[in-house]
Amino acid sequence: MNENDTVMLEIRKEEANDREAIHQLNSIAFDHGPEAVLVDKLRITCQDYISFVAVEESSVIGHILFTPAGIEDCSAVGMGLAPMSVLPSHQREGVGSRLVHYGLDYLRDAGCPFVIVLGHPDYYPRFGFEPASKYQIRSQWEGVPDAAFMIAVFDREVIPKRGGVARYRDEFDEAM
């Protein structure tokens, strides 16, 4: 199945009764890495997170999380995309693409100035992400490949002309 096939898929904001399914999804999708615990922790520590789920036949099969992110010397607050996950049995069906499109459209409409992502350089450019280095913006973490740290800029006026270090929330440091 590909992205253009009709899948009875609903994308919506996370609800409280989705949380256990999201935890299980992230645990499975990331091979029991730190992502599931990170999402649970961010729900507690970050009141400004935005979380969407992809639901098929009343089961959560995909999830995407956005949390506030900043750039040094920039007063505007953007968002960081992480993590985004899809159940392995539903990967390569366009679920992740639909989640990313939905989330970015939502944020753009809400006036979010930019979104950063540390992800696959062959995947995220299709959504408007560019290497952050184009704007002289660097990741807070050492050793991140230039091509993997990207930004989608919705308001170029807020991006510092001299660039700077972009930062996810501190909770991400423990997961890196």
C-alpha positions in Angstrom: 0.0 0.0 0.0 1.3 3.5 -0.7 0.5 7.0 0.5 -2.2 7.5 -2.1 -4.2 4.4 -1.2 -7.4 5.1 0.7 -6.9 4.2 4.3 -9.6 4.8 6.8 -7.3 6.8 9.0 -8.2 9.5 11.5 -5.6 12.0 12.6 -6.6 13.8 15.8 -5.2 15.3 19.0 -4.1 12.8 21.6 -6.7 12.1 24.3 -6.0 10.9 27.8 -7.2 7.4 27.0 -4.6 7.1 24.1 -1.6 7.4 26.5 -1.0 3.7 27.1 -1.4 2.9 23.4 1.1 5.7 22.6 3.6 4.4 25.2 3.3 0.9 23.7 3.6 2.2 20.1 6.7 4.2 20.9 8.2 1.3 22.8 7.6 -1.1 19.8 8.5 1.4 17.0 11.8 2.4 18.7 12.8 -1.2 19.8 12.3 -0.3 23.5 14.5 2.8 23.3 14.0 5.9 25.5 11.3 7.5 23.4 8.3 6.0 25.2 9.5 7.2 28.6 10.5 10.5 27.1 6.9 11.1 25.8 5.5 10.2 29.2 7.9 12.5 31.0 7.1 15.4 28.6 3.4 15.1 29.2 4.2 15.8 32.9 6.8 18.5 32.5 5.7 20.4 29.4 2.3 22.0 29.4 2.8 23.3 25.8 3.3 20.0 24.0 1.1 19.1 21.0 0.5 15.5 20.3 -1.4 13.9 17.5 -2.3 10.2 16.8 -3.2 8.3 13.8 -6.2 6.0 14.5 -7.4 3.1 12.4 -10.3 1.0 13.4 -10.1 2.6 16.9 -6.5 1.6 17.4 -3.6 4.0 17.7 -1.2 3.1 14.9 0.9 6.3 14.7 1.9 9.2 16.9 3.8 12.5 16.6 4.9 14.9 19.3 5.8 18.6 19.1 7.4 20.4 22.1 8.6 24.0 22.4 12.0 24.7 20.9 14.2 27.8 20.7 17.2 29.2 19.0 19.7 31.2 20.9 19.3 35.0 20.5 15.8 34.5 19.2 12.8 35.5 21.3 10.4 33.5 19.1 9.5 30.0 20.3 9.1 27.3 17.7 8.6 23.6 18.0 10.7 20.5 17.9 9.3 17.4 16.2 10.2 14.3 18.1 9.4 11.6 18.3 7.2 10.4 15.4 6.4 6.7 15.3 4.2 4.3 13.4 3.6 0.6 14.3 5.9 -1.5 12.2 2.9 -3.4 10.7 1.7 0.0 9.3 5.0 1.5 8.1 5.4 2.4 4.5 1.6 3.0 4.2 1.8 6.8 4.4 0.8 7.1 8.0 3.9 8.9 9.1 3.6 11.3 6.2 0.0 12.1 7.1 1.0 12.8 10.7 3.8 15.1 9.7 1.7 17.0 7.2 -1.2 17.3 9.7 1.1 18.5 12.5 3.0 21.0 10.3 -0.3 22.4 8.9 -1.7 22.8 12.4 1.4 24.6 13.6 1.7 26.9 10.6 -2.0 27.8 11.0 -1.4 28.4 14.7 1.4 30.9 13.9 4.4 28.8 14.9 7.4 30.4 13.3 9.6 27.3 12.8 9.9 23.5 13.5 13.2 21.7 14.0 13.8 18.0 13.6 16.7 15.6 14.0 15.7 12.9 11.5 16.3 11.1 8.2 17.6 13.5 5.6 15.9 11.5 2.8 12.5 11.7 4.6 11.8 15.1 6.0 12.7 17.4 3.1 9.4 16.4 1.4 7.6 18.3 4.1 9.6 21.5 3.6 12.4 20.8 6.0 15.8 22.1 5.0 19.2 21.6 6.5 19.3 24.0 9.5 22.8 25.0 8.5 21.3 26.9 5.6 20.3 29.4 8.3 23.5 28.9 10.3 21.5 27.0 12.9 23.2 24.2 14.7 22.0 21.3 16.9 22.6 21.5 20.7 24.2 18.1 20.5 27.7 17.4 19.4 28.3 15.2 16.4 24.8 15.5 14.8 25.3 15.2 11.0 24.5 18.4 9.2 22.1 16.7 6.8 20.1 15.2 9.7 19.4 18.4 11.6 16.7 20.3 9.7 14.3 23.2 10.1 11.0 24.1 8.5 10.7 27.9 8.6 7.3 29.5 8.5 8.4 33.0 9.5 11.8 33.9 8.2 11.7 37.2 10.0 12.2 35.6 13.4 15.3 33.5 12.4 18.4 35.2 13.7 20.6 36.5 10.8 23.7 35.1 12.5 22.1 31.7 13.2 22.7 30.0 16.5 22.2 26.9 18.5 18.7 25.4 18.4 17.5 23.7 21.5 14.9 21.0 22.2 13.7 20.9 25.8 16.1 19.6 28.4 14.3 16.3 28.7 15.7 15.3 25.4 19.2 15.4 26.7 18.6 12.3 28.7 17.3 10.4 25.7 20.3 11.3 23.4 
